[in-house]
């Protein structure tokens, strides 16, 4: 890990927090030198090596020192959304209902390909035909170029925005979430679904049945809770309560460390 980490081993910090498997080695080594340790995500080792392990429920990790949450950790709360509305005021002037469309891409667990995109697009076209409004379409690093080109072409005449890379200007992801009356998400990203569910907007996932493994477990839990619905031909409106786990998890971690 380099010279700075060697210095940390020689004079360990009071607290070390890591996320991911490489960081798990660092926090484990620091814990052996006396630091208190918090490891985020399943380290694939006995969680007893750390003081606290924070893991999504769908990872299936359990233990006396394991704190679980529904989805992923993220910063989305009322203050974050207010800042985003301030940063992207023009989005608030778009025709209502404003629909944020968050696009990921294919993964090992979810086959989100052109066929899946075409199904999503056709259902959104039906929404636009019946209720009008605008689309704020935001891609991610995993969105294939072919899907980005389709997104630009299909919705070229629809009010709103299309963002797929830096050539489209500043990333409006936060603004789209903050101004959305409803959110549509591809089924491949736990992070995007978690952040969408932290708003007060209804969230619709395109073909959640495409997901497998842990992603499927996560989406099934949100469907059971009624926080998301499958994207259909009609925007089946429902009242949504923001699902925000980060502050609860932080309080639990602090309480466990204080004990």
C-alpha positions as CSV (number, residue, x, y, z in Angstrom):
1,X,0.0,0.0,0.0
2,X,3.0,2.3,0.0
3,X,5.0,4.4,2.5
4,X,2.1,6.3,3.9
5,X,0.4,3.1,4.9
6,X,3.6,1.8,6.4
7,X,3.6,4.9,8.6
8,X,0.0,4.2,9.6
9,X,0.9,0.7,10.6
10,X,3.8,2.1,12.8
11,X,1.4,4.7,14.4
12,X,-2.1,3.4,13.9
13,X,-5.1,5.8,13.8
14,X,-7.9,5.5,16.4
15,X,-10.3,4.5,13.6
16,X,-9.9,3.0,10.2
17,X,-12.8,2.7,7.7
18,X,-12.5,0.8,4.5
19,X,-14.7,-0.2,1.6
20,X,-14.2,-3.1,-0.7
21,X,-11.9,-6.2,-0.7
22,X,-8.6,-4.4,-1.2
23,X,-9.4,-2.0,1.7
24,X,-10.4,-5.0,3.8
25,X,-6.8,-6.1,3.9
26,X,-5.7,-2.6,5.0
27,X,-8.3,-2.3,7.7
28,X,-7.5,-5.8,8.9
29,X,-3.8,-5.0,9.2
30,X,-4.5,-1.8,11.0
31,X,-6.9,-3.6,13.4
32,X,-4.1,-6.0,14.3
33,X,-2.0,-2.9,15.3
34,X,-4.8,-1.6,17.6
35,X,-7.0,0.6,15.4
36,X,-10.8,0.3,15.7
37,X,-12.0,-0.9,12.3
38,X,-15.2,-0.5,10.2
39,X,-15.3,-2.5,7.0
40,X,-18.0,-1.7,4.4
41,X,-19.2,-4.5,2.1
42,X,-18.7,-8.2,2.5
43,X,-15.0,-8.8,3.0
44,X,-15.4,-12.5,2.1
45,X,-13.7,-13.4,5.4
46,X,-14.9,-13.9,8.9
47,X,-16.4,-10.5,10.0
48,X,-14.8,-11.1,13.5
49,X,-11.6,-9.7,12.0
50,X,-13.2,-6.2,12.3
51,X,-15.0,-4.3,15.0
52,X,-18.0,-3.6,12.7
53,X,-18.8,-4.8,9.2
54,X,-21.5,-2.9,7.2
55,X,-23.1,-5.0,4.4
56,X,-26.2,-4.9,2.3
57,X,-28.9,-7.3,3.3
58,X,-28.8,-9.0,-0.1
59,X,-25.2,-10.0,0.5
60,X,-26.4,-12.5,3.0
61,X,-23.7,-11.8,5.5
62,X,-24.7,-12.1,9.2
63,X,-22.8,-11.9,12.5
64,X,-22.8,-10.4,15.9
65,X,-20.8,-7.4,14.7
66,X,-22.5,-7.0,11.2
67,X,-24.8,-4.1,10.5
68,X,-27.0,-4.6,7.5
69,X,-29.0,-2.2,5.3
70,X,-31.4,-2.4,2.4
71,X,-29.5,-1.2,-0.6
72,X,-26.3,0.8,-0.6
73,X,-24.8,3.7,1.4
74,X,-25.1,7.1,-0.3
75,X,-25.4,10.8,0.5
76,X,-29.0,11.4,-0.8
77,X,-31.1,13.2,1.8
78,X,-33.1,16.5,1.9
79,X,-30.0,18.7,2.1
80,X,-28.4,16.9,-0.8
81,X,-31.5,17.2,-2.9
82,X,-31.9,20.9,-2.1
83,X,-28.3,21.5,-3.2
84,X,-29.0,19.7,-6.4
85,X,-32.1,21.8,-7.2
86,X,-30.0,24.9,-6.6
87,X,-27.2,23.6,-8.9
88,X,-29.6,22.7,-11.7
89,X,-32.5,25.2,-11.6
90,X,-33.3,24.9,-15.3
91,X,-34.6,21.3,-14.8
92,X,-37.4,22.7,-12.6
93,X,-38.8,24.5,-15.6
94,X,-39.2,21.4,-17.7
95,X,-42.8,20.3,-18.4
96,X,-44.4,18.1,-15.8
97,X,-44.5,15.3,-15.1
98,X,-40.7,15.2,-15.1
99,X,-39.4,11.6,-15.4
100,X,-35.8,10.9,-14.5
101,X,-34.5,7.9,-16.5
102,X,-31.4,6.3,-15.0
103,X,-29.6,3.9,-17.4
104,X,-26.9,1.5,-16.5
105,X,-25.7,-1.4,-18.7
106,X,-25.3,-5.1,-18.9
107,X,-23.7,-7.0,-16.0
108,X,-23.1,-10.6,-15.1
109,X,-26.2,-10.5,-12.9
110,X,-28.5,-8.5,-15.2
111,X,-28.8,-8.8,-19.0
112,X,-29.7,-5.2,-19.8
113,X,-29.2,-5.2,-23.6
114,X,-30.7,-3.6,-26.6
115,X,-33.9,-5.7,-26.3
116,X,-34.3,-4.6,-22.7
117,X,-33.7,-1.0,-23.7
118,X,-36.3,-1.2,-26.5
119,X,-38.9,-2.5,-24.0
120,X,-38.2,0.4,-21.7
121,X,-38.3,2.9,-24.5
122,X,-41.7,1.7,-25.8
123,X,-43.2,1.9,-22.3
124,X,-41.9,5.4,-21.8
125,X,-43.2,6.4,-25.2
126,X,-46.6,5.3,-24.0
127,X,-46.2,7.4,-20.9
128,X,-45.4,10.4,-22.9
129,X,-48.3,9.8,-25.3
130,X,-50.8,9.6,-22.4
131,X,-49.5,12.2,-19.9
132,X,-46.9,14.3,-21.7
133,X,-44.2,15.8,-19.6
134,X,-40.4,15.6,-20.1
135,X,-37.6,13.0,-19.8
136,X,-34.3,13.6,-18.0
137,X,-32.2,10.7,-19.3
138,X,-28.9,10.1,-17.6
139,X,-26.5,7.3,-18.5
140,X,-23.6,5.8,-16.5
141,X,-20.1,4.6,-17.2
142,X,-21.5,1.2,-17.9
143,X,-24.0,2.4,-20.5
144,X,-22.9,0.9,-23.9
145,X,-22.3,3.5,-26.7
146,X,-25.0,1.8,-28.8
147,X,-27.6,2.3,-26.1
148,X,-26.5,5.9,-25.6
149,X,-26.9,6.6,-29.4
150,X,-30.4,5.0,-29.3
151,X,-31.3,7.2,-26.3
152,X,-30.3,10.3,-28.1
153,X,-32.1,9.3,-31.3
154,X,-35.4,8.0,-29.8
155,X,-36.0,11.0,-27.5
156,X,-34.4,13.7,-29.7
157,X,-37.7,15.6,-29.9
158,X,-38.8,15.0,-26.3
159,X,-38.5,17.9,-23.8
160,X,-35.8,17.4,-21.3
161,X,-32.2,16.4,-21.5
162,X,-29.9,13.5,-22.5
163,X,-26.6,13.0,-20.8
164,X,-24.3,10.1,-21.5
165,X,-20.7,11.5,-21.1
166,X,-18.8,14.7,-20.5
167,X,-19.4,15.8,-24.1
168,X,-23.0,16.4,-23.0
169,X,-21.9,18.9,-20.3
170,X,-21.9,18.7,-16.5
171,X,-23.4,15.5,-15.2
172,X,-27.0,16.3,-14.2
173,X,-27.6,13.1,-12.2
174,X,-28.2,14.8,-8.9
175,X,-30.4,17.5,-10.5
176,X,-32.5,14.8,-12.3
177,X,-33.1,13.0,-9.0
178,X,-33.9,16.3,-7.2
179,X,-36.5,17.5,-9.7
180,X,-38.0,14.2,-10.7
181,X,-41.8,13.7,-10.3
182,X,-41.1,10.0,-10.9
183,X,-37.9,7.9,-11.6
184,X,-37.4,5.0,-14.0
185,X,-34.2,2.9,-13.4
186,X,-32.7,0.0,-15.4
187,X,-32.5,-3.1,-13.2
188,X,-28.7,-3.6,-13.1
189,X,-27.6,-1.0,-10.5
190,X,-28.2,-1.4,-6.8
191,X,-26.6,2.0,-6.3
192,X,-28.9,3.9,-8.7
193,X,-32.0,2.2,-7.4
194,X,-31.0,3.0,-3.8
195,X,-30.4,6.6,-4.6
196,X,-33.7,6.9,-6.5
197,X,-35.5,5.3,-3.6
198,X,-34.0,7.9,-1.2
199,X,-36.1,10.6,-3.0
200,X,-39.9,11.1,-2.4
201,X,-40.7,10.1,-6.0
202,X,-42.2,6.9,-7.1
203,X,-39.6,4.5,-8.5
204,X,-40.2,2.1,-11.4
205,X,-37.7,-0.5,-12.4
206,X,-37.6,-1.8,-15.9
207,X,-38.2,-5.5,-16.0
208,X,-36.9,-6.4,-12.5
209,X,-37.3,-10.0,-13.4
210,X,-34.2,-9.8,-15.6
211,X,-32.0,-9.6,-12.4
212,X,-30.4,-12.6,-11.0
213,X,-28.5,-13.4,-7.8
214,X,-28.0,-10.7,-5.1
215,X,-29.4,-8.0,-7.3
216,X,-32.6,-10.0,-7.7
217,X,-32.8,-10.4,-3.9
218,X,-32.5,-6.7,-3.5
219,X,-35.2,-5.8,-6.0
220,X,-37.5,-8.5,-4.6
221,X,-37.2,-6.9,-1.2
222,X,-38.1,-3.4,-2.6
223,X,-41.1,-4.9,-4.4
224,X,-42.2,-6.6,-1.2
225,X,-41.9,-3.3,0.7
226,X,-43.8,-1.5,-2.0
227,X,-41.0,1.1,-2.6
228,X,-40.6,0.2,-6.3
229,X,-42.9,-1.1,-9.0
230,X,-42.1,-2.8,-12.3
231,X,-42.2,-0.4,-15.2
232,X,-45.5,-0.9,-17.1
233,X,-47.3,0.7,-20.0
234,X,-49.2,3.0,-17.6
235,X,-47.6,5.1,-14.9
236,X,-49.3,3.5,-11.9
237,X,-48.9,6.3,-9.4
238,X,-48.3,5.5,-5.8
239,X,-47.2,7.4,-2.6
240,X,-43.5,6.8,-1.9
241,X,-41.7,7.2,1.4
242,X,-37.9,8.0,1.0
243,X,-35.8,5.0,2.0
244,X,-32.6,6.4,3.6
245,X,-30.4,4.0,5.4
246,X,-27.1,5.9,5.7
247,X,-27.9,8.0,8.8
248,X,-29.4,4.9,10.6
249,X,-26.3,2.8,9.8
250,X,-24.0,5.6,10.9
251,X,-25.8,5.9,14.2
252,X,-25.6,2.2,14.7
253,X,-21.9,2.0,13.9
254,X,-21.2,4.9,16.4
255,X,-23.2,3.2,19.1
256,X,-21.4,-0.1,18.6
257,X,-18.0,1.5,18.6
258,X,-18.9,3.5,21.8
259,X,-19.6,0.2,23.5
